[in-house]
Every structure is written in C-alpha cells, then in structure tokens.
Amino acid sequence: MPYLAEHEEPFVLISTGTWSVTINPFNSQPLTPELLRRDCLSFMTPRGEATRAARVFLGREHDFQVERIAAHFHVKPDFYRSIVLARPYDETSADFRPGCMAGTGPFPDQLAGEWDLSGFRTASDAYQHLMHGLIAILLESIHLVWQGEKIIFVDGGFARNPLFMQTLSLEFSESRNPHAGSPASHGPGRPGTPGARRGTQENAAALHQRSRPPAARVARPPGVKG
C-alpha cells in the first residue's frame, strides 16, 4: 500500500467501487468467526504483517438503486451527478432497504427488500436518502476494523461523489449532538443526527443507540482528482 510510505500518522483507507473495502493497515488483530461472517478479511502486507479489512457491496447497491430512481422519476440515469450539496437526513422519508446486499457485508442475515420510492417528490430527494442509507451501512462496516484513527482516506469512484464525501465527513466531524453517548462508543450514529438511519436493516434499531464516532478527517488521498 503506497500510502504507508507517505503517511506516518495511522489512517484507514476506504477503497470504493462495486465493493467498498475498508482497510486498516494498523489493525493486525486476528479475525473471529463473527467477523468473518460479517465480511471481514485479512490481508498480508509486504512485511508479512496481517491487515484487517471489511467489505460491503456498496457500489452495486448504489447503481441498482440509481436505476430504480431514474426509472421511477423518468430522468436520465446520470441525474445524480448534478447533485453537489448533501442535505440532512429526512426522518419522515420511507425506510431505506438494500436490494443487493443479502448474505454480504456487516448484516449478512438481512434479506433483500424493496425500497419504497413513492413517498419522494423528486429523484434528488430519493438520492439524498439513498446516500444516507448507504453511509449508515458503510459505517457499520468501517467500525469492524477502525480503531479511532484520525485520518480516513477514500479512493475510487465514490471519492468523486460530493454527496458521499460530505455525508461521510459529517459522521466523523468535530461537532457533537448534546444527546450523544460517550465518544468512545464507536457506533455509526444516534437519534436526531444523520448517523441514525431508520430501516437500513432489521438490525438498525440497535445502531440508533450508539454515539457518533470520534472526530476524524475524511479526505481523498493526495493525487486523487475529481
């Protein structure tokens, strides 16, 4: 991993594409059966050290849902490329349900569902909600390998998606909701913030009780252009 040679401070890398793989080259803890079940992996560095990673079928889910949104609202499939400013999570919107993640990722037991788009006024509204839903799932995957590193690099296709970068950055921002639990609780969100997503999975209710993770800087690696 070239970033190891360029950065002394510990970091996590999220490599995005059809699969989004979160790699922590500073986490060498062995995998348990439960972590393996939740799509965690272990890579070997050139120095022979174990590196923990976790993957989620994020890109495929994104593309599948974008196709559904475009068809539902009769817009071009690339409609989302003009959306550049993330909005807060809308608690009144229909629960997000992934359709392509059954048997994979941090919630392998969750069956595929059909996300109801009928309650959204525009394709943009639906896409904003989709991004929050995807980030909620990704956060759970991140926390399977993350140890509180202060830098999170994102490369691949999602690094060029402003909504993705803004929404993920918000989850690791310095700001704290006064109703938060202890910052040491490395969960993806809490009620009243964009980190608390309803209906992401059957398991989502448990996620709502966790606090936002400690602050970290989310950025594209040097040299990544978008």
C-alpha positions, 0 to 999 in steps of 0.5 A, a space after each residue: 500500500 503506497 500510502 504507508 510510505 507517505 503517511 506516518 500518522 495511522 489512517 484507514 483507507 476506504 477503497 470504493 467501487 462495486 465493493 467498498 473495502 475498508 482497510 486498516 493497515 494498523 489493525 493486525 488483530 486476528 479475525 473471529 468467526 463473527 467477523 468473518 461472517 460479517 465480511 471481514 478479511 485479512 490481508 498480508 502486507 509486504 512485511 508479512 504483517 496481517 491487515 484487517 479489512 471489511 467489505 460491503 457491496 456498496 457500489 452495486 447497491 448504489 447503481 441498482 438503486 440509481 436505476 430504480 430512481 431514474 426509472 421511477 422519476 423518468 430522468 436520465 440515469 446520470 441525474 445524480 451527478 448534478 447533485 453537489 450539496 448533501 442535505 440532512 437526513 429526512 426522518 419522515 422519508 420511507 425506510 431505506 432497504 438494500 436490494 443487493 446486499 443479502 448474505 454480504 457485508 456487516 448484516 449478512 442475515 438481512 434479506 433483500 427488500 424493496 425500497 419504497 420510492 413513492 413517498 419522494 417528490 423528486 429523484 434528488 430527494 430519493 438520492 439524498 436518502 439513498 446516500 444516507 442509507 448507504 453511509 449508515 451501512 458503510 459505517 457499520 462496516 468501517 467500525 469492524 476494523 477502525 480503531 479511532 484513527 484520525 485520518 480516513 482516506 477514500 479512493 475510487 469512484 465514490 471519492 468523486 461523489 460530493 454527496 458521499 464525501 460530505 455525508 461521510 465527513 459529517 459522521 466523523 466531524 468535530 461537532 457533537 449532538 448534546 444527546 450523544 453517548 460517550 465518544 468512545 462508543 464507536 457506533 455509526 450514529 444516534 437519534 436526531 443526527 444523520 448517523 441514525 438511519 431508520 430501516 437500513 436493516 432489521 438490525 438498525 434499531 440497535 445502531 440508533 443507540 450508539 454515539 457518533 464516532 470520534 472526530 476524524 478527517 475524511 479526505 481523498 488521498 493526495 493525487 486523487 482528482 475529481 
